[in-house]
Amino acid sequence: MRASPVRAESGEIVAVFGISRNITARKNIEQALQDSEQRFRTLIETIPQQVWTANPEGGITYVNQRTLEYFAVPSEHIFGSGWEHLIHSDDLPEARRRWHLAVSDVSPYEVEFRLRRHDGEYRWHLASALPLRNQAGAVLQWFGTNTDISLSKQHAAALRDSERNLIAAQARAKIGSWRRDLQTNSSVWSAEMYRIFGFDADATPPAIEQLIAKVHLEDQAQFIAVYETYLDGQRACQLDFRYFSQDGAMLWIEAKSEPLFDSAGTLIALTGTAQDISERKRIEQDLEVSRQFLAECQSIAQIGGWEIDLQTRKLTWTEETYRIHDTSPAEFTPTVDAGISYFLPESRTRLQAALAHATERGEAYDLELEKFTLKGRKIIVRTTCHVTMQDGKAIRLTGIFQDITEQKMSQLALNNAYLELERSNGMLEHIAHYDPLTHLPNRVLLADRMQQAMLQCQRRGNSLAVAFLDLDGFKTVNDLHGHSMGDELLIAVAGRLRTALREGDTLARIGGDEFVAILTDLENSKDCEPILSRLLSAAAEPLTLHHVDLQVSASIGVTIYPQDGVDAEQLLRHADQAMYLSKQAGKNCFHLFDVAQDTAIKVQRDDLTQIQRALMHREFVLYYQPKVNMRSGQVFGAEALIRWQHPVKGLLTPANFLPAVENHLFSIELGEWVIATALAQLQQWHAQGIEISVSVNVGALQLQQPDFTQRLESLLSPYPRSLYAKLELEILESSALDDIEKVSKVIHLCQAMGIRFALDDFGTGYSSLRYLKRLPAEVLKIDQSFVRDMLDDEGDLAIIHGVIGLASAFNRSVIAEGVESIESGEKLLAIGCDSAQGYGIARPMPAEAFPAWIRQWQSPFKLPQNSTLKASHQSLV
C-alpha cells in the first residue's frame, strides 16, 4: 500500500491519502470465483444428467434442478434417503446393497436400476458416484450422477433380438456366415457355420486342413483350387462340394466368398457364407430324373409340342414333333399352312374348323386326325389345343402332337382280341403277360419265371444264369429310319435270340431294346458261355428291311445264381451292372458279374471311409520301437509305427487297416500325418535332452508323387535345420525299383536337406549290386524273416553275412530287424552287426513311455570272446 501526506503551510501533516493494491486483487479473485461458481451452478442445473451430492455417511445433501423436474417431487423428499421410494421394487435390494457397500468401503459406486419418472413410467438409469477427499484422505462428500439409459437399453435389446433373429433365420435357411479380418488375421464364424461343419461353437474356427479332411475325395482338388483363389482375395468365389458330417452323412454345401475393401480400395477382409443345400441337391436330382423320365416317356409315347403365335403366324415345333413327322429342324421349317397341308382331306377340314373356332372364340380342342409325315408315312395323331387370351382376344395357341398309330393298331388288335375272347380266354392272359410288339414274356411274366427257376435250383442243387442284353446301335436305327423300322428290327432280333436259346430257357423283353434271358439247369458257370456266344451271334447277324441293310450287336451282362445269393430283383441289377462293363469293354461281348470283387469293393470302400473318419477324429497314434547299439548299449534311434486306437476294437496294428488304403491317394495324407507327428515328437524329445533319430516308413505311392520333396519341405519348415538330420525315411527296396531313376533323384534332393534314407526289408527284393549302387540310401535294414531263423537256418545266416558284406563294400550302415532273443543279438554281434531292433530289445511303446525306458535300459548282450571284427560300417551312431 502506498500513501502520500498533505502538509499545511507551516509544514504540519494534516491528511494522508493512499490506495490498497492488495485489496483490489483479492476483490478481483473473489469476483472471478463467484462468476465461476455461478457458471458451474448453471452448468450443473442444466446438464441432461441428474446430479447429486451426499455426505460421507451416504445421505443425499443436494440434487440439481434437472433431478427435481425429472421426478416432479420437492427436494426435501429426496434429501437424506434419496430416491429409494422411486426405485422399482425389483431393483431396490441390489441398489441399496451396492450403495451401502460403496459407502462402507469408500469405493466408486456404479449400478443400473429403474426409476419412476414424473409421468409414472419406470426408466432405466445408470447411477455412479465418486468420493471427494481432503488432503488427509478423509471423505468430504460424495459426488454422483444418474443418467437415463433407457434408449440404450432398448437399442441393446433390439440388437440382441436382431442377432437372435439372424441366428434363427440362418438356422432355418441352413446358412452360416463368416468373416476373416486380414489386418488381425483372425476369423469369426456364426453359430450356424459351426453346426453345418460339425465343430464346437465354443472353439475357435477350425484350420483349413480340418475342413479338407472331411471334404469328399472327388471334390478335394476343386475345393483346394477355389480356396487358393479365395486367399488371393481379388474376386468373389463360389463352390458346391460334398462334405461328411460328424455322423458320417454326406452333405452338399454351397460356399461363397467375396473381398471387402475400404474407401481407399485396400483389401481389409474376406466375407462369405456356407449353406447346407443337401435338400436342394436332392430336389434337383429328383427333378433331373423326372425331366429325363418325362423326356423318355415323351419319346416312348411319341408326344411332341407345338405353338402358334397368332400375331406373327409363327409355328414352333418341339424336337419330338419333328421326329413324329420324320424330319428335323435342319430339313424342314414348319408353317401353319404347310403343317395343315400334310393332313388327309377329311382331317384337314376338321382341323381348319377347329383352328378357326380356337382363334375366333377361344375354344380348345382335342382331335384324332390322319396325316402324312414328310417322308410319306401315314400316321394317326392326337392333337390338342389350348388358347391363351389377352384383353378378350386369342394371342397364342399351344398344344401337343402324339403319334397314336401304334395305339390305334393295338386298340384295333385289342378289339379283335375281345371278339376272339369268346372263343379263347387265353388271349387276355397273353396280353397281360407278353410284350405286345415281340410277343415275348414281359417283366411281369419274367419275374414269375425267375422265382420258379430259383426254387428249382434250390431243389436240384444246380445253377441258373440271368443274362441282361442291350442292343448296340439300335438308337441310331430309330433316329435315322424312324420308330416303325426300329419296331420291325426288334421283332426280327427277338425271333433270332429266341432261336439261339435252349428249350426251357426264357427270353423276355423288359422295355426298349433291353432283353433278359434266364438260362436254367447249369452245372457250373461255364455251361452258359456257348449259349451266350449264340446270343451274341444272333443279335449281330445283318438283316435287310425295306431294302435297307441294318446291323446291330448286343452287350450282355451275366450273373450266376446261387453263387450270387440275392433276390430276383437284385439279380437283374447285378446283370445290368455287368452289361455296362461289357459296353465299356467294346460292346458285342458278355461280362460275368464278379460277386467277390463287388463284395470286396464294398468292404474296401467302407473300410476306407472308416479310416478317413479315424484320422479326422484323431484316433491314430504313433508307437516307437527303440534302435540300439548292442555293443555299446547306446539307444541311438526309434522307428515310428502307426497304430489305430479304435473306439470299439481297441488298439489295432497296421496289418488291420493299412491294406485298405494301399495305392489309394488317402495313403499320402496318412503318410504325411505320420511324418508331421513324428517330427513334433522328435523336437519334444530333443528339448528334453533325448538326442536320438526317428525313422518313418514312406510308401511307394507317396514317394513317387511329383511334389514329394516340396511337401516334405513344407512339413519340415516349422523346425530348425538341425532337426532334419535326425529324420530317417525308410523305403521298401521293391517300391524303389518301380522307377529307380525318379526315386534316386528324390533321395538326392532330400539328402541335400540333411535327411537320411534306409532300405527296409533288404534282401527280400532284387538286392542287385547295380540297384544298390544307384540307390544312395545310407542304411540297409536286414529283414526280420532272415534274423528270426538265422540260428537254425544256415541259408538265412549266409544271407545276413552277405548283406553285412555288401554294406561294408558300399560304405553303408546296417541294422537288423526282428531280434527276439539274446542269442540272436549275440550271434549278430559275432558276425559284425552291432545295431538292431526287435522284441528281444523292446516292443513298440507310446511316446510318453520312451524316456523312462531309456533311463532303465542296459544291454543284455555279451560281446563274443576273441572277436576282432570291426564295426566301422555297421554302427548307426
Stockholm file with secondary structure:
# STOCKHOLM 1.0

chainA/1-877         MRASPVRAESGEIVAVFGISRNITARKNIEQALQDSEQRFRTLIETIPQQVWTANPEGGITYVNQRTLEYFAVPSEHIFGSGWEHLIHSDDLPEARRRWHLAVSDVSPYEVEFRLRRHDGEYRWHLASALPLRNQAGAVLQWFGTNTDISLSKQHAAALRDSERNLIAAQARAKIGSWRRDLQTNSSVWSAEMYRIFGFDADATPPAIEQLIAKVHLEDQAQFIAVYETYLDGQRACQLDFRYFSQDGAMLWIEAKSEPLFDSAGTLIALTGTAQDISERKRIEQDLEVSRQFLAECQSIAQIGGWEIDLQTRKLTWTEETYRIHDTSPAEFTPTVDAGISYFLPESRTRLQAALAHATERGEAYDLELEKFTLKGRKIIVRTTCHVTMQDGKAIRLTGIFQDITEQKMSQLALNNAYLELERSNGMLEHIAHYDPLTHLPNRVLLADRMQQAMLQCQRRGNSLAVAFLDLDGFKTVNDLHGHSMGDELLIAVAGRLRTALREGDTLARIGGDEFVAILTDLENSKDCEPILSRLLSAAAEPLTLHHVDLQVSASIGVTIYPQDGVDAEQLLRHADQAMYLSKQAGKNCFHLFDVAQDTAIKVQRDDLTQIQRALMHREFVLYYQPKVNMRSGQVFGAEALIRWQHPVKGLLTPANFLPAVENHLFSIELGEWVIATALAQLQQWHAQGIEISVSVNVGALQLQQPDFTQRLESLLSPYPRSLYAKLELEILESSALDDIEKVSKVIHLCQAMGIRFALDDFGTGYSSLRYLKRLPAEVLKIDQSFVRDMLDDEGDLAIIHGVIGLASAFNRSVIAEGVESIESGEKLLAIGCDSAQGYGIARPMPAEAFPAWIRQWQSPFKLPQNSTLKASHQSLV
#=GR chainA/1-877 SS CEEEEEECTTSCEEEEEEECHHHHHHHHHHHHHHHHHHHHHHHHHHSSSEEEEECTTSCEEEECHHHHHHHTCCGGGTTBTTTGGGBCTTTHHHHHHHHHHHHHHTCCEEEEEEEECTTSCEEEEEEEEEEEECTTSCEEEEEEEEEECHHHHHHHHHHHHHHHHHHHHHHHHTEEEEEEETTTTEEEECHHHHHHHTCCTTSCCCCHHHHHHHBCHHHHHHHHHHHHHHHHCSSCEEEEEEEECTTSCEEEEEEEEEEEECTTSCEEEEEEEEEECHHHHHHHHHHHHHHHHHHHHHHHHTEEEEEEETTTTEEEECHHHHHHTTCCTTTCCCCHHHHHHTBCHHHHHHHHHHHHHHHHHCCCEEEEEEEECTTSCEEEEEEEEEEEEETTEEEEEEEEEEECHHHHHHHHHHHHHHHHHTTCTHHHHHHHHBCTTTCCBCHHHHHHHHHHHHHHHHHHTCEEEEEEEEEETHHHHHHHHCHHHHHHHHHHHHHHHHHHSCTTCEEEEEETTEEEEEEEEESSGGGGHHHHHHHHHHHHCCEEETTEEECCEEEEEEEEETTSCSCHHHHHHHHHHHHHHHHHTTSSSEEECCHHHHHHHHHHHHHHHHHHHHHHTTCEEEEEEEEEETTTCCEEEEEEEEEEEETTTEEECGGGTHHHHTTSTHHHHHHHHHHHHHHHHHHHHHHTTCCCEEEEECCHHHHTSTTHHHHHHHHHTTSCHHHHTTEEEEEEHHHHGGGHHHHHHHHHHHHHTTCEEEEEEETSSCCCHHHHHHSCCSEEEECHHHHHTTTTCHHHHHHHHHHHHHHHHTTCEEEECCCCSHHHHHHHHHTTCCEECSTTTCCCEEGGGHHHHHHHCCCCCCCCTTCCCCCTTTCCC
#=GC SS_cons         CEEEEEECTTSCEEEEEEECHHHHHHHHHHHHHHHHHHHHHHHHHHSSSEEEEECTTSCEEEECHHHHHHHTCCGGGTTBTTTGGGBCTTTHHHHHHHHHHHHHHTCCEEEEEEEECTTSCEEEEEEEEEEEECTTSCEEEEEEEEEECHHHHHHHHHHHHHHHHHHHHHHHHTEEEEEEETTTTEEEECHHHHHHHTCCTTSCCCCHHHHHHHBCHHHHHHHHHHHHHHHHCSSCEEEEEEEECTTSCEEEEEEEEEEEECTTSCEEEEEEEEEECHHHHHHHHHHHHHHHHHHHHHHHHTEEEEEEETTTTEEEECHHHHHHTTCCTTTCCCCHHHHHHTBCHHHHHHHHHHHHHHHHHCCCEEEEEEEECTTSCEEEEEEEEEEEEETTEEEEEEEEEEECHHHHHHHHHHHHHHHHHTTCTHHHHHHHHBCTTTCCBCHHHHHHHHHHHHHHHHHHTCEEEEEEEEEETHHHHHHHHCHHHHHHHHHHHHHHHHHHSCTTCEEEEEETTEEEEEEEEESSGGGGHHHHHHHHHHHHCCEEETTEEECCEEEEEEEEETTSCSCHHHHHHHHHHHHHHHHHTTSSSEEECCHHHHHHHHHHHHHHHHHHHHHHTTCEEEEEEEEEETTTCCEEEEEEEEEEEETTTEEECGGGTHHHHTTSTHHHHHHHHHHHHHHHHHHHHHHTTCCCEEEEECCHHHHTSTTHHHHHHHHHTTSCHHHHTTEEEEEEHHHHGGGHHHHHHHHHHHHHTTCEEEEEEETSSCCCHHHHHHSCCSEEEECHHHHHTTTTCHHHHHHHHHHHHHHHHTTCEEEECCCCSHHHHHHHHHTTCCEECSTTTCCCEEGGGHHHHHHHCCCCCCCCTTCCCCCTTTCCC
//
